[in-house]
Amino acid sequence: MIRILKKYIITILNLLFFIKLSLIRFLEVLGGFFPETSLGCKIRGCIYRPFLKNCGANFQVALNVKFENLNKINIGNNVYVGYGSWINGHKDGVTLCDEVMLGPYVTLVANNHSFLDNSYRFGKGSGGEIKIGSGTWLAAKSTVTAGVVIGKGVLVGANSVVTKDIKDNFVVGGVPAKMIRIIER
């Protein structure tokens, strides 16, 4: 009897551990049941809200978005994350201030690999917080690397890779991203 009880307890503990590890994937699947409409985006935002470090009002998430390390991601008010984007708060986290808009397939990863014994595979990871300022738009397929701070009102052109900090009110683009012009207010 004790052996059977012990077996059931171990099975339940393994199941709970599996559920904990699978929670993010479950949220992605659950969010996929809602259409790619304004209402569907708002529902997905509500689904993720309790698992984020901080989350403001009107958070909207398109389909097929992948979040990792949600407990290190801060979201401001009126933030939109576009279709297929990937946000990984590993190491020092990611902050999206108010009114940030991410186009489709944007990548934000707050960690990097380092080189060890002629390989990146087992090198110690390094990171830095990514911060995206209020009113900034990251266009489709943009990438922001660890430790980058992007100012307020910045437009990052499609397919750009931002590797250095960007001041307020600039249009940047390219690989690596460079200033194209200042946005006059």
Phi, psi and omega in degrees: 000316180294323179297318179293316179298317178298319179297317179294320179296316178298319178298316179295317178297318176297320179296316178297320177297317178299317179297317179300315180291332184265001185303314182297315180296324177298317179298320178298315179295315179301315179296333180291346179283345183262144185291163178276067178233173178302317179295316178300319178296320179292321178296316178298321176300320178293325179296318182281333187315310185294344185260351179277155178300310175216148179209124179278189181283155174057047175278125183238135184229124178284178179291156173060028175275138179244120174252139173228143183058054182305327182291357177242017181245126179252132181236130177276195179280147173057045179261138177237131177246119186284165183312131172071011180287157179231121179236117181241113181273012183310149183071259190259358172094175180227136175236123173250110182287183183303143173060029174279140179233123177254125176288183180294145174061032175281143181239125175233113182230119186271026175212159178227162175266155175239165187266129179215125179052050178062027181209144173271347187301316185243014176291149180295134179286150175229160182203182177188149182294139170262131177231126179249119185289162182304139175074011182275145178239121172259112184287173188311137174062022175286151177232136175238127184269168184304140174083003183273138174244122178251130185289189181281146173063032181266143172247118177258118183296157181303144177066017180276155174239112182266116182245351181226159180301147179237131178284171180301148169059048175241153165255125180232157178192163176106180180231105353287161183295134177231158180295132175259314177195166175269140176272118179280134181256000000 
